[in-house]
Amino acid sequence: MADLNGRINDAKDKVEGKGKEAEGKLQSGLADVKSKVRDATDDVKEGAESFGDKIKEGFEDIKEKFSKHDDK
């Protein structure tokens, strides 16, 4: 009977280990996804800032042209 209890405990430990291994892989995968989302978010922010800067430059150019036109 003791041998059977030992085998049951061994099997239980193996199942628990496989569960923890799967949990670790899932956690690692989620960390990779979060990192990629964070990188994509940064890229979008940089793109939006660049676009905003270009719009400001365009308005400044237009203001300057109208200002020169008003001076004449």
CHARMM-style PDB file with segment names, atoms N, HN, CA, C and O in Angstrom:
ATOM      1  N   MET     1       0.807  -1.193   0.000  1.00  0.00      PROA
ATOM      2  CA  MET     1       0.000   0.000   0.000  1.00  0.00      PROA
ATOM      3  C   MET     1       0.853   1.261   0.000  1.00  0.00      PROA
ATOM      4  O   MET     1       0.506   2.260  -0.631  1.00  0.00      PROA
ATOM      5  N   ALA     2       1.973   1.204   0.715  1.00  0.00      PROA
ATOM      6  HN  ALA     2       2.256   0.393   1.228  1.00  0.00      PROA
ATOM      7  CA  ALA     2       2.860   2.361   0.769  1.00  0.00      PROA
ATOM      8  C   ALA     2       3.404   2.687  -0.613  1.00  0.00      PROA
ATOM      9  O   ALA     2       3.579   3.852  -0.970  1.00  0.00      PROA
ATOM     10  N   ASP     3       3.669   1.639  -1.383  1.00  0.00      PROA
ATOM     11  HN  ASP     3       3.527   0.692  -1.093  1.00  0.00      PROA
ATOM     12  CA  ASP     3       4.185   1.854  -2.736  1.00  0.00      PROA
ATOM     13  C   ASP     3       3.133   2.548  -3.607  1.00  0.00      PROA
ATOM     14  O   ASP     3       3.467   3.400  -4.430  1.00  0.00      PROA
ATOM     15  N   LEU     4       1.887   2.188  -3.424  1.00  0.00      PROA
ATOM     16  HN  LEU     4       1.615   1.496  -2.755  1.00  0.00      PROA
ATOM     17  CA  LEU     4       0.800   2.799  -4.191  1.00  0.00      PROA
ATOM     18  C   LEU     4       0.656   4.273  -3.820  1.00  0.00      PROA
ATOM     19  O   LEU     4       0.464   5.115  -4.697  1.00  0.00      PROA
ATOM     20  N   ASN     5       0.747   4.591  -2.534  1.00  0.00      PROA
ATOM     21  HN  ASN     5       0.902   3.908  -1.821  1.00  0.00      PROA
ATOM     22  CA  ASN     5       0.671   5.988  -2.096  1.00  0.00      PROA
ATOM     23  C   ASN     5       1.834   6.795  -2.666  1.00  0.00      PROA
ATOM     24  O   ASN     5       1.656   7.944  -3.069  1.00  0.00      PROA
ATOM     25  N   GLY     6       2.993   6.209  -2.699  1.00  0.00      PROA
ATOM     26  HN  GLY     6       3.138   5.276  -2.372  1.00  0.00      PROA
ATOM     27  CA  GLY     6       4.160   6.885  -3.273  1.00  0.00      PROA
ATOM     28  C   GLY     6       3.963   7.170  -4.750  1.00  0.00      PROA
ATOM     29  O   GLY     6       4.285   8.258  -5.228  1.00  0.00      PROA
ATOM     30  N   ARG     7       3.436   6.197  -5.468  1.00  0.00      PROA
ATOM     31  HN  ARG     7       3.175   5.314  -5.080  1.00  0.00      PROA
ATOM     32  CA  ARG     7       3.189   6.387  -6.912  1.00  0.00      PROA
ATOM     33  C   ARG     7       2.119   7.466  -7.153  1.00  0.00      PROA
ATOM     34  O   ARG     7       2.223   8.266  -8.083  1.00  0.00      PROA
ATOM     35  N   ILE     8       1.104   7.467  -6.304  1.00  0.00      PROA
ATOM     36  HN  ILE     8       1.020   6.817  -5.549  1.00  0.00      PROA
ATOM     37  CA  ILE     8       0.048   8.482  -6.428  1.00  0.00      PROA
ATOM     38  C   ILE     8       0.641   9.871  -6.181  1.00  0.00      PROA
ATOM     39  O   ILE     8       0.339  10.819  -6.906  1.00  0.00      PROA
ATOM     40  N   ASN     9       1.483   9.984  -5.158  1.00  0.00      PROA
ATOM     41  HN  ASN     9       1.729   9.214  -4.569  1.00  0.00      PROA
ATOM     42  CA  ASN     9       2.123  11.269  -4.861  1.00  0.00      PROA
ATOM     43  C   ASN     9       3.046  11.703  -6.004  1.00  0.00      PROA
ATOM     44  O   ASN     9       3.104  12.883  -6.347  1.00  0.00      PROA
ATOM     45  N   ASP    10       3.757  10.755  -6.580  1.00  0.00      PROA
ATOM     46  HN  ASP    10       3.710   9.795  -6.301  1.00  0.00      PROA
ATOM     47  CA  ASP    10       4.624  11.065  -7.716  1.00  0.00      PROA
ATOM     48  C   ASP    10       3.806  11.584  -8.900  1.00  0.00      PROA
ATOM     49  O   ASP    10       4.181  12.565  -9.543  1.00  0.00      PROA
ATOM     50  N   ALA    11       2.691  10.918  -9.176  1.00  0.00      PROA
ATOM     51  HN  ALA    11       2.387  10.121  -8.653  1.00  0.00      PROA
ATOM     52  CA  ALA    11       1.830  11.329 -10.288  1.00  0.00      PROA
ATOM     53  C   ALA    11       1.245  12.713 -10.019  1.00  0.00      PROA
ATOM     54  O   ALA    11       1.163  13.551 -10.917  1.00  0.00      PROA
ATOM     55  N   LYS    12       0.837  12.940  -8.761  1.00  0.00      PROA
ATOM     56  HN  LYS    12       0.903  12.259  -8.031  1.00  0.00      PROA
ATOM     57  CA  LYS    12       0.291  14.241  -8.371  1.00  0.00      PROA
ATOM     58  C   LYS    12       1.344  15.331  -8.577  1.00  0.00      PROA
ATOM     59  O   LYS    12       1.039  16.392  -9.122  1.00  0.00      PROA
ATOM     60  N   ASP    13       2.570  15.078  -8.148  1.00  0.00      PROA
ATOM     61  HN  ASP    13       2.819  14.217  -7.705  1.00  0.00      PROA
ATOM     62  CA  ASP    13       3.655  16.051  -8.311  1.00  0.00      PROA
ATOM     63  C   ASP    13       3.913  16.350  -9.790  1.00  0.00      PROA
ATOM     64  O   ASP    13       4.162  17.492 -10.175  1.00  0.00      PROA
ATOM     65  N   LYS    14       3.849  15.304 -10.599  1.00  0.00      PROA
ATOM     66  HN  LYS    14       3.647  14.376 -10.286  1.00  0.00      PROA
ATOM     67  CA  LYS    14       4.084  15.484 -12.033  1.00  0.00      PROA
ATOM     68  C   LYS    14       2.997  16.362 -12.655  1.00  0.00      PROA
ATOM     69  O   LYS    14       3.293  17.253 -13.451  1.00  0.00      PROA
ATOM     70  N   VAL    15       1.742  16.107 -12.290  1.00  0.00      PROA
ATOM     71  HN  VAL    15       1.501  15.383 -11.643  1.00  0.00      PROA
ATOM     72  CA  VAL    15       0.622  16.904 -12.805  1.00  0.00      PROA
ATOM     73  C   VAL    15       0.759  18.354 -12.339  1.00  0.00      PROA
ATOM     74  O   VAL    15       0.568  19.280 -13.127  1.00  0.00      PROA
ATOM     75  N   GLU    16       1.088  18.549 -11.070  1.00  0.00      PROA
ATOM     76  HN  GLU    16       1.244  17.797 -10.430  1.00  0.00      PROA
ATOM     77  CA  GLU    16       1.276  19.907 -10.549  1.00  0.00      PROA
ATOM     78  C   GLU    16       2.407  20.616 -11.286  1.00  0.00      PROA
ATOM     79  O   GLU    16       2.295  21.795 -11.620  1.00  0.00      PROA
ATOM     80  N   GLY    17       3.483  19.902 -11.536  1.00  0.00      PROA
ATOM     81  HN  GLY    17       3.574  18.944 -11.265  1.00  0.00      PROA
ATOM     82  CA  GLY    17       4.621  20.476 -12.262  1.00  0.00      PROA
ATOM     83  C   GLY    17       4.245  20.883 -13.675  1.00  0.00      PROA
ATOM     84  O   GLY    17       4.628  21.955 -14.143  1.00  0.00      PROA
ATOM     85  N   LYS    18       3.492  20.024 -14.354  1.00  0.00      PROA
ATOM     86  HN  LYS    18       3.181  19.154 -13.974  1.00  0.00      PROA
ATOM     87  CA  LYS    18       3.048  20.353 -15.721  1.00  0.00      PROA
ATOM     88  C   LYS    18       2.135  21.577 -15.703  1.00  0.00      PROA
ATOM     89  O   LYS    18       2.201  22.424 -16.595  1.00  0.00      PROA
ATOM     90  N   GLY    19       1.284  21.662 -14.683  1.00  0.00      PROA
ATOM     91  HN  GLY    19       1.230  20.975 -13.959  1.00  0.00      PROA
ATOM     92  CA  GLY    19       0.398  22.823 -14.552  1.00  0.00      PROA
ATOM     93  C   GLY    19       1.190  24.107 -14.348  1.00  0.00      PROA
ATOM     94  O   GLY    19       0.891  25.132 -14.960  1.00  0.00      PROA
ATOM     95  N   LYS    20       2.200  24.049 -13.485  1.00  0.00      PROA
ATOM     96  HN  LYS    20       2.443  23.216 -12.988  1.00  0.00      PROA
ATOM     97  CA  LYS    20       3.043  25.220 -13.241  1.00  0.00      PROA
ATOM     98  C   LYS    20       3.846  25.586 -14.485  1.00  0.00      PROA
ATOM     99  O   LYS    20       4.055  26.765 -14.774  1.00  0.00      PROA
ATOM    100  N   GLU    21       4.292  24.574 -15.216  1.00  0.00      PROA
ATOM    101  HN  GLU    21       4.123  23.617 -14.981  1.00  0.00      PROA
ATOM    102  CA  GLU    21       5.027  24.820 -16.463  1.00  0.00      PROA
ATOM    103  C   GLU    21       4.131  25.541 -17.467  1.00  0.00      PROA
ATOM    104  O   GLU    21       4.555  26.501 -18.110  1.00  0.00      PROA
ATOM    105  N   ALA    22       2.893  25.075 -17.598  1.00  0.00      PROA
ATOM    106  HN  ALA    22       2.548  24.295 -17.076  1.00  0.00      PROA
ATOM    107  CA  ALA    22       1.942  25.721 -18.515  1.00  0.00      PROA
ATOM    108  C   ALA    22       1.651  27.142 -18.064  1.00  0.00      PROA
ATOM    109  O   ALA    22       1.555  28.052 -18.888  1.00  0.00      PROA
ATOM    110  N   GLU    23       1.510  27.334 -16.759  1.00  0.00      PROA
ATOM    111  HN  GLU    23       1.587  26.595 -16.090  1.00  0.00      PROA
ATOM    112  CA  GLU    23       1.258  28.679 -16.222  1.00  0.00      PROA
ATOM    113  C   GLU    23       2.433  29.607 -16.530  1.00  0.00      PROA
ATOM    114  O   GLU    23       2.233  30.769 -16.884  1.00  0.00      PROA
ATOM    115  N   GLY    24       3.642  29.099 -16.396  1.00  0.00      PROA
ATOM    116  HN  GLY    24       3.804  28.155 -16.108  1.00  0.00      PROA
ATOM    117  CA  GLY    24       4.830  29.894 -16.702  1.00  0.00      PROA
ATOM    118  C   GLY    24       4.897  30.283 -18.168  1.00  0.00      PROA
ATOM    119  O   GLY    24       5.247  31.415 -18.500  1.00  0.00      PROA
ATOM    120  N   LYS    25       4.560  29.343 -19.048  1.00  0.00      PROA
ATOM    121  HN  LYS    25       4.275  28.424 -18.778  1.00  0.00      PROA
ATOM    122  CA  LYS    25       4.556  29.649 -20.484  1.00  0.00      PROA
ATOM    123  C   LYS    25       3.492  30.688 -20.807  1.00  0.00      PROA
ATOM    124  O   LYS    25       3.724  31.590 -21.612  1.00  0.00      PROA
ATOM    125  N   LEU    26       2.338  30.564 -20.185  1.00  0.00      PROA
ATOM    126  HN  LEU    26       2.150  29.832 -19.531  1.00  0.00      PROA
ATOM    127  CA  LEU    26       1.261  31.532 -20.400  1.00  0.00      PROA
ATOM    128  C   LEU    26       1.680  32.914 -19.905  1.00  0.00      PROA
ATOM    129  O   LEU    26       1.454  33.915 -20.585  1.00  0.00      PROA
ATOM    130  N   GLN    27       2.283  32.968 -18.732  1.00  0.00      PROA
ATOM    131  HN  GLN    27       2.467  32.154 -18.180  1.00  0.00      PROA
ATOM    132  CA  GLN    27       2.727  34.233 -18.171  1.00  0.00      PROA
ATOM    133  C   GLN    27       3.788  34.876 -19.066  1.00  0.00      PROA
ATOM    134  O   GLN    27       3.762  36.086 -19.289  1.00  0.00      PROA
ATOM    135  N   SER    28       4.705  34.083 -19.569  1.00  0.00      PROA
ATOM    136  HN  SER    28       4.726  33.100 -19.387  1.00  0.00      PROA
ATOM    137  CA  SER    28       5.742  34.593 -20.463  1.00  0.00      PROA
ATOM    138  C   SER    28       5.129  35.106 -21.767  1.00  0.00      PROA
ATOM    139  O   SER    28       5.525  36.152 -22.280  1.00  0.00      PROA
ATOM    140  N   GLY    29       4.163  34.360 -22.294  1.00  0.00      PROA
ATOM    141  HN  GLY    29       3.841  33.510 -21.877  1.00  0.00      PROA
ATOM    142  CA  GLY    29       3.486  34.781 -23.520  1.00  0.00      PROA
ATOM    143  C   GLY    29       2.741  36.093 -23.323  1.00  0.00      PROA
ATOM    144  O   GLY    29       2.780  36.971 -24.185  1.00  0.00      PROA
ATOM    145  N   LEU    30       2.063  36.226 -22.186  1.00  0.00      PROA
ATOM    146  HN  LEU    30       2.031  35.512 -21.486  1.00  0.00      PROA
ATOM    147  CA  LEU    30       1.345  37.475 -21.894  1.00  0.00      PROA
ATOM    148  C   LEU    30       2.310  38.649 -21.760  1.00  0.00      PROA
ATOM    149  O   LEU    30       2.006  39.760 -22.194  1.00  0.00      PROA
ATOM    150  N   ALA    31       3.463  38.404 -21.166  1.00  0.00      PROA
ATOM    151  HN  ALA    31       3.710  37.502 -20.814  1.00  0.00      PROA
ATOM    152  CA  ALA    31       4.458  39.466 -21.047  1.00  0.00      PROA
ATOM    153  C   ALA    31       4.937  39.909 -22.432  1.00  0.00      PROA
ATOM    154  O   ALA    31       5.141  41.100 -22.665  1.00  0.00      PROA
ATOM    155  N   ASP    32       5.117  38.958 -23.346  1.00  0.00      PROA
ATOM    156  HN  ASP    32       4.952  37.990 -23.156  1.00  0.00      PROA
ATOM    157  CA  ASP    32       5.513  39.296 -24.719  1.00  0.00      PROA
ATOM    158  C   ASP    32       4.441  40.132 -25.405  1.00  0.00      PROA
ATOM    159  O   ASP    32       4.748  41.106 -26.092  1.00  0.00      PROA
ATOM    160  N   VAL    33       3.181  39.747 -25.214  1.00  0.00      PROA
ATOM    161  HN  VAL    33       2.932  38.956 -24.656  1.00  0.00      PROA
ATOM    162  CA  VAL    33       2.076  40.498 -25.828  1.00  0.00      PROA
ATOM    163  C   VAL    33       2.025  41.914 -25.262  1.00  0.00      PROA
ATOM    164  O   VAL    33       1.881  42.877 -26.016  1.00  0.00      PROA
ATOM    165  N   LYS    34       2.140  42.045 -23.955  1.00  0.00      PROA
ATOM    166  HN  LYS    34       2.257  41.263 -23.343  1.00  0.00      PROA
ATOM    167  CA  LYS    34       2.120  43.377 -23.335  1.00  0.00      PROA
ATOM    168  C   LYS    34       3.246  44.245 -23.873  1.00  0.00      PROA
ATOM    169  O   LYS    34       3.051  45.431 -24.139  1.00  0.00      PROA
ATOM    170  N   SER    35       4.411  43.660 -24.033  1.00  0.00      PROA
ATOM    171  HN  SER    35       4.570  42.696 -23.817  1.00  0.00      PROA
ATOM    172  CA  SER    35       5.557  44.403 -24.548  1.00  0.00      PROA
ATOM    173  C   SER    35       5.304  44.886 -25.977  1.00  0.00      PROA
ATOM    174  O   SER    35       5.616  46.027 -26.318  1.00  0.00      PROA
ATOM    175  N   LYS    36       4.741  44.016 -26.804  1.00  0.00      PROA
ATOM    176  HN  LYS    36       4.487  43.089 -26.527  1.00  0.00      PROA
ATOM    177  CA  LYS    36       4.457  44.386 -28.189  1.00  0.00      PROA
ATOM    178  C   LYS    36       3.377  45.465 -28.259  1.00  0.00      PROA
ATOM    179  O   LYS    36       3.460  46.371 -29.088  1.00  0.00      PROA
ATOM    180  N   VAL    37       2.372  45.373 -27.403  1.00  0.00      PROA
ATOM    181  HN  VAL    37       2.305  44.637 -26.730  1.00  0.00      PROA
ATOM    182  CA  VAL    37       1.322  46.396 -27.360  1.00  0.00      PROA
ATOM    183  C   VAL    37       1.920  47.731 -26.918  1.00  0.00      PROA
ATOM    184  O   VAL    37       1.591  48.778 -27.475  1.00  0.00      PROA
ATOM    185  N   ARG    38       2.791  47.688 -25.924  1.00  0.00      PROA
ATOM    186  HN  ARG    38       3.058  46.837 -25.472  1.00  0.00      PROA
ATOM    187  CA  ARG    38       3.437  48.915 -25.442  1.00  0.00      PROA
ATOM    188  C   ARG    38       4.289  49.539 -26.556  1.00  0.00      PROA
ATOM    189  O   ARG    38       4.273  50.756 -26.737  1.00  0.00      PROA
ATOM    190  N   ASP    39       5.027  48.714 -27.299  1.00  0.00      PROA
ATOM    191  HN  ASP    39       5.040  47.725 -27.152  1.00  0.00      PROA
ATOM    192  CA  ASP    39       5.825  49.214 -28.416  1.00  0.00      PROA
ATOM    193  C   ASP    39       4.941  49.838 -29.490  1.00  0.00      PROA
ATOM    194  O   ASP    39       5.260  50.902 -30.019  1.00  0.00      PROA
ATOM    195  N   ALA    40       3.838  49.182 -29.810  1.00  0.00      PROA
ATOM    196  HN  ALA    40       3.579  48.317 -29.380  1.00  0.00      PROA
ATOM    197  CA  ALA    40       2.920  49.701 -30.830  1.00  0.00      PROA
ATOM    198  C   ALA    40       2.304  51.015 -30.363  1.00  0.00      PROA
ATOM    199  O   ALA    40       2.152  51.945 -31.155  1.00  0.00      PROA
ATOM    200  N   THR    41       1.951  51.096 -29.092  1.00  0.00      PROA
ATOM    201  HN  THR    41       2.074  50.341 -28.448  1.00  0.00      PROA
ATOM    202  CA  THR    41       1.382  52.324 -28.538  1.00  0.00      PROA
ATOM    203  C   THR    41       2.391  53.462 -28.635  1.00  0.00      PROA
ATOM    204  O   THR    41       2.034  54.584 -28.994  1.00  0.00      PROA
ATOM    205  N   ASP    42       3.637  53.175 -28.319  1.00  0.00      PROA
ATOM    206  HN  ASP    42       3.927  52.264 -28.028  1.00  0.00      PROA
ATOM    207  CA  ASP    42       4.684  54.197 -28.436  1.00  0.00      PROA
ATOM    208  C   ASP    42       4.820  54.661 -29.881  1.00  0.00      PROA
ATOM    209  O   ASP    42       4.965  55.856 -30.136  1.00  0.00      PROA
ATOM    210  N   ASP    43       4.775  53.730 -30.828  1.00  0.00      PROA
ATOM    211  HN  ASP    43       4.657  52.759 -30.621  1.00  0.00      PROA
ATOM    212  CA  ASP    43       4.879  54.088 -32.248  1.00  0.00      PROA
ATOM    213  C   ASP    43       3.719  54.979 -32.674  1.00  0.00      PROA
ATOM    214  O   ASP    43       3.910  55.937 -33.423  1.00  0.00      PROA
ATOM    215  N   VAL    44       2.521  54.664 -32.199  1.00  0.00      PROA
ATOM    216  HN  VAL    44       2.366  53.886 -31.591  1.00  0.00      PROA
ATOM    217  CA  VAL    44       1.345  55.477 -32.540  1.00  0.00      PROA
ATOM    218  C   VAL    44       1.486  56.872 -31.948  1.00  0.00      PROA
ATOM    219  O   VAL    44       1.196  57.863 -32.618  1.00  0.00      PROA
ATOM    220  N   LYS    45       1.929  56.955 -30.699  1.00  0.00      PROA
ATOM    221  HN  LYS    45       2.164  56.150 -30.155  1.00  0.00      PROA
ATOM    222  CA  LYS    45       2.119  58.267 -30.056  1.00  0.00      PROA
ATOM    223  C   LYS    45       3.143  59.097 -30.822  1.00  0.00      PROA
ATOM    224  O   LYS    45       2.924  60.283 -31.068  1.00  0.00      PROA
ATOM    225  N   GLU    46       4.254  58.480 -31.196  1.00  0.00      PROA
ATOM    226  HN  GLU    46       4.431  57.516 -30.996  1.00  0.00      PROA
ATOM    227  CA  GLU    46       5.284  59.194 -31.942  1.00  0.00      PROA
ATOM    228  C   GLU    46       4.745  59.664 -33.292  1.00  0.00      PROA
ATOM    229  O   GLU    46       5.027  60.782 -33.724  1.00  0.00      PROA
ATOM    230  N   GLY    47       3.974  58.812 -33.949  1.00  0.00      PROA
ATOM    231  HN  GLY    47       3.745  57.904 -33.598  1.00  0.00      PROA
ATOM    232  CA  GLY    47       3.387  59.184 -35.233  1.00  0.00      PROA
ATOM    233  C   GLY    47       2.418  60.346 -35.081  1.00  0.00      PROA
ATOM    234  O   GLY    47       2.408  61.263 -35.903  1.00  0.00      PROA
ATOM    235  N   ALA    48       1.605  60.313 -34.033  1.00  0.00      PROA
ATOM    236  HN  ALA    48       1.613  59.568 -33.365  1.00  0.00      PROA
ATOM    237  CA  ALA    48       0.638  61.385 -33.789  1.00  0.00      PROA
ATOM    238  C   ALA    48       1.362  62.688 -33.480  1.00  0.00      PROA
ATOM    239  O   ALA    48       0.960  63.751 -33.954  1.00  0.00      PROA
ATOM    240  N   GLU    49       2.423  62.614 -32.691  1.00  0.00      PROA
ATOM    241  HN  GLU    49       2.751  61.751 -32.306  1.00  0.00      PROA
ATOM    242  CA  GLU    49       3.195  63.821 -32.376  1.00  0.00      PROA
ATOM    243  C   GLU    49       3.826  64.398 -33.636  1.00  0.00      PROA
ATOM    244  O   GLU    49       3.804  65.611 -33.847  1.00  0.00      PROA
ATOM    245  N   SER    50       4.381  63.541 -34.461  1.00  0.00      PROA
ATOM    246  HN  SER    50       4.399  62.556 -34.289  1.00  0.00      PROA
ATOM    247  CA  SER    50       4.993  63.984 -35.712  1.00  0.00      PROA
ATOM    248  C   SER    50       3.949  64.625 -36.618  1.00  0.00      PROA
ATOM    249  O   SER    50       4.196  65.665 -37.228  1.00  0.00      PROA
ATOM    250  N   PHE    51       2.781  63.996 -36.700  1.00  0.00      PROA
ATOM    251  HN  PHE    51       2.580  63.151 -36.204  1.00  0.00      PROA
ATOM    252  CA  PHE    51       1.699  64.534 -37.517  1.00  0.00      PROA
ATOM    253  C   PHE    51       1.264  65.898 -36.979  1.00  0.00      PROA
ATOM    254  O   PHE    51       1.039  66.833 -37.749  1.00  0.00      PROA
ATOM    255  N   GLY    52       1.148  66.004 -35.663  1.00  0.00      PROA
ATOM    256  HN  GLY    52       1.330  65.245 -35.038  1.00  0.00      PROA
ATOM    257  CA  GLY    52       0.788  67.277 -35.036  1.00  0.00      PROA
ATOM    258  C   GLY    52       1.822  68.346 -35.330  1.00  0.00      PROA
ATOM    259  O   GLY    52       1.472  69.493 -35.605  1.00  0.00      PROA
ATOM    260  N   ASP    53       3.093  67.978 -35.275  1.00  0.00      PROA
ATOM    261  HN  ASP    53       3.377  67.046 -35.051  1.00  0.00      PROA
ATOM    262  CA  ASP    53       4.162  68.935 -35.581  1.00  0.00      PROA
ATOM    263  C   ASP    53       4.058  69.419 -37.029  1.00  0.00      PROA
ATOM    264  O   ASP    53       4.250  70.603 -37.302  1.00  0.00      PROA
ATOM    265  N   LYS    54       3.759  68.518 -37.942  1.00  0.00      PROA
ATOM    266  HN  LYS    54       3.603  67.556 -37.720  1.00  0.00      PROA
ATOM    267  CA  LYS    54       3.640  68.898 -39.351  1.00  0.00      PROA
ATOM    268  C   LYS    54       2.447  69.835 -39.565  1.00  0.00      PROA
ATOM    269  O   LYS    54       2.525  70.767 -40.365  1.00  0.00      PROA
ATOM    270  N   ILE    55       1.354  69.589 -38.857  1.00  0.00      PROA
ATOM    271  HN  ILE    55       1.290  68.832 -38.207  1.00  0.00      PROA
ATOM    272  CA  ILE    55       0.189  70.477 -38.963  1.00  0.00      PROA
ATOM    273  C   ILE    55       0.549  71.865 -38.439  1.00  0.00      PROA
ATOM    274  O   ILE    55       0.206  72.869 -39.064  1.00  0.00      PROA
ATOM    275  N   LYS    56       1.237  71.930 -37.300  1.00  0.00      PROA
ATOM    276  HN  LYS    56       1.515  71.114 -36.792  1.00  0.00      PROA
ATOM    277  CA  LYS    56       1.660  73.220 -36.740  1.00  0.00      PROA
ATOM    278  C   LYS    56       2.559  73.958 -37.724  1.00  0.00      PROA
ATOM    279  O   LYS    56       2.398  75.159 -37.937  1.00  0.00      PROA
ATOM    280  N   GLU    57       3.507  73.241 -38.326  1.00  0.00      PROA
ATOM    281  HN  GLU    57       3.639  72.264 -38.153  1.00  0.00      PROA
ATOM    282  CA  GLU    57       4.403  73.853 -39.309  1.00  0.00      PROA
ATOM    283  C   GLU    57       3.605  74.391 -40.496  1.00  0.00      PROA
ATOM    284  O   GLU    57       3.890  75.476 -41.004  1.00  0.00      PROA
ATOM    285  N   GLY    58       2.612  73.631 -40.931  1.00  0.00      PROA
ATOM    286  HN  GLY    58       2.380  72.750 -40.519  1.00  0.00      PROA
ATOM    287  CA  GLY    58       1.771  74.076 -42.044  1.00  0.00      PROA
ATOM    288  C   GLY    58       1.018  75.345 -41.703  1.00  0.00      PROA
ATOM    289  O   GLY    58       0.953  76.265 -42.518  1.00  0.00      PROA
ATOM    290  N   PHE    59       0.446  75.407 -40.504  1.00  0.00      PROA
ATOM    291  HN  PHE    59       0.498  74.659 -39.842  1.00  0.00      PROA
ATOM    292  CA  PHE    59      -0.262  76.613 -40.082  1.00  0.00      PROA
ATOM    293  C   PHE    59       0.687  77.797 -39.964  1.00  0.00      PROA
ATOM    294  O   PHE    59       0.332  78.918 -40.327  1.00  0.00      PROA
ATOM    295  N   GLU    60       1.885  77.552 -39.460  1.00  0.00      PROA
ATOM    296  HN  GLU    60       2.173  76.641 -39.166  1.00  0.00      PROA
ATOM    297  CA  GLU    60       2.875  78.631 -39.354  1.00  0.00      PROA
ATOM    298  C   GLU    60       3.248  79.153 -40.741  1.00  0.00      PROA
ATOM    299  O   GLU    60       3.383  80.361 -40.936  1.00  0.00      PROA
ATOM    300  N   ASP    61       3.412  78.250 -41.695  1.00  0.00      PROA
ATOM    301  HN  ASP    61       3.303  77.269 -41.536  1.00  0.00      PROA
ATOM    302  CA  ASP    61       3.721  78.657 -43.075  1.00  0.00      PROA
ATOM    303  C   ASP    61       2.591  79.500 -43.649  1.00  0.00      PROA
ATOM    304  O   ASP    61       2.830  80.527 -44.283  1.00  0.00      PROA
ATOM    305  N   ILE    62       1.362  79.059 -43.422  1.00  0.00      PROA
ATOM    306  HN  ILE    62       1.167  78.224 -42.907  1.00  0.00      PROA
ATOM    307  CA  ILE    62       0.203  79.800 -43.938  1.00  0.00      PROA
ATOM    308  C   ILE    62       0.128  81.172 -43.275  1.00  0.00      PROA
ATOM    309  O   ILE    62      -0.097  82.178 -43.949  1.00  0.00      PROA
ATOM    310  N   LYS    63       0.316  81.215 -41.948  1.00  0.00      PROA
ATOM    311  HN  LYS    63       0.498  80.399 -41.401  1.00  0.00      PROA
ATOM    312  CA  LYS    63       0.302  82.507 -41.240  1.00  0.00      PROA
ATOM    313  C   LYS    63       1.366  83.438 -41.796  1.00  0.00      PROA
ATOM    314  O   LYS    63       1.122  84.628 -42.000  1.00  0.00      PROA
ATOM    315  N   GLU    64       2.545  82.887 -42.038  1.00  0.00      PROA
ATOM    316  HN  GLU    64       2.743  81.921 -41.872  1.00  0.00      PROA
ATOM    317  CA  GLU    64       3.651  83.696 -42.553  1.00  0.00      PROA
ATOM    318  C   GLU    64       3.319  84.224 -43.940  1.00  0.00      PROA
ATOM    319  O   GLU    64       3.596  85.386 -44.233  1.00  0.00      PROA
ATOM    320  N   LYS    65       2.736  83.407 -44.793  1.00  0.00      PROA
ATOM    321  HN  LYS    65       2.511  82.463 -44.555  1.00  0.00      PROA
ATOM    322  CA  LYS    65       2.386  83.849 -46.150  1.00  0.00      PROA
ATOM    323  C   LYS    65       1.322  84.925 -46.100  1.00  0.00      PROA
ATOM    324  O   LYS    65       1.407  85.906 -46.839  1.00  0.00      PROA
ATOM    325  N   PHE    66       0.313  84.763 -45.239  1.00  0.00      PROA
ATOM    326  HN  PHE    66       0.244  83.966 -44.639  1.00  0.00      PROA
ATOM    327  CA  PHE    66      -0.724  85.782 -45.130  1.00  0.00      PROA
ATOM    328  C   PHE    66      -0.157  87.048 -44.525  1.00  0.00      PROA
ATOM    329  O   PHE    66      -0.567  88.147 -44.900  1.00  0.00      PROA
ATOM    330  N   SER    67       0.772  86.919 -43.601  1.00  0.00      PROA
ATOM    331  HN  SER    67       1.105  86.027 -43.297  1.00  0.00      PROA
ATOM    332  CA  SER    67       1.395  88.082 -42.977  1.00  0.00      PROA
ATOM    333  C   SER    67       2.185  88.853 -44.013  1.00  0.00      PROA
ATOM    334  O   SER    67       2.124  90.082 -44.032  1.00  0.00      PROA
ATOM    335  N   LYS    68       2.918  88.181 -44.869  1.00  0.00      PROA
ATOM    336  HN  LYS    68       2.968  87.182 -44.853  1.00  0.00      PROA
ATOM    337  CA  LYS    68       3.686  88.846 -45.925  1.00  0.00      PROA
ATOM    338  C   LYS    68       2.738  89.490 -46.911  1.00  0.00      PROA
ATOM    339  O   LYS    68       3.009  90.580 -47.416  1.00  0.00      PROA
ATOM    340  N   HSD    69       1.619  88.824 -47.194  1.00  0.00      PROA
ATOM    341  HN  HSD    69       1.398  87.939 -46.784  1.00  0.00      PROA
ATOM    342  CA  HSD    69       0.648  89.342 -48.138  1.00  0.00      PROA
ATOM    343  C   HSD    69      -0.018  90.608 -47.579  1.00  0.00      PROA
ATOM    344  O   HSD    69      -0.307  91.535 -48.336  1.00  0.00      PROA
ATOM    345  N   ASP    70      -0.262  90.656 -46.264  1.00  0.00      PROA
ATOM    346  HN  ASP    70      -0.027  89.903 -45.649  1.00  0.00      PROA
ATOM    347  CA  ASP    70      -0.874  91.818 -45.630  1.00  0.00      PROA
ATOM    348  C   ASP    70       0.079  93.005 -45.580  1.00  0.00      PROA
ATOM    349  O   ASP    70      -0.372  94.150 -45.546  1.00  0.00      PROA
ATOM    350  N   ASP    71       1.383  92.759 -45.575  1.00  0.00      PROA
ATOM    351  HN  ASP    71       1.749  91.829 -45.603  1.00  0.00      PROA
ATOM    352  CA  ASP    71       2.381  93.835 -45.518  1.00  0.00      PROA
ATOM    353  C   ASP    71       2.452  94.602 -46.829  1.00  0.00      PROA
ATOM    354  O   ASP    71       2.907  95.745 -46.838  1.00  0.00      PROA
ATOM    355  N   LYS    72       2.021  94.017 -47.924  1.00  0.00      PROA
ATOM    356  HN  LYS    72       1.652  93.088 -47.917  1.00  0.00      PROA
ATOM    357  CA  LYS    72       2.142  94.663 -49.227  1.00  0.00      PROA
ATOM    358  C   LYS    72       1.145  95.746 -49.411  1.00  0.00      PROA
ATOM    359  OT1 LYS    72       1.118  96.388 -50.461  1.00  0.00      PROA
TER     360      LYS     72
END
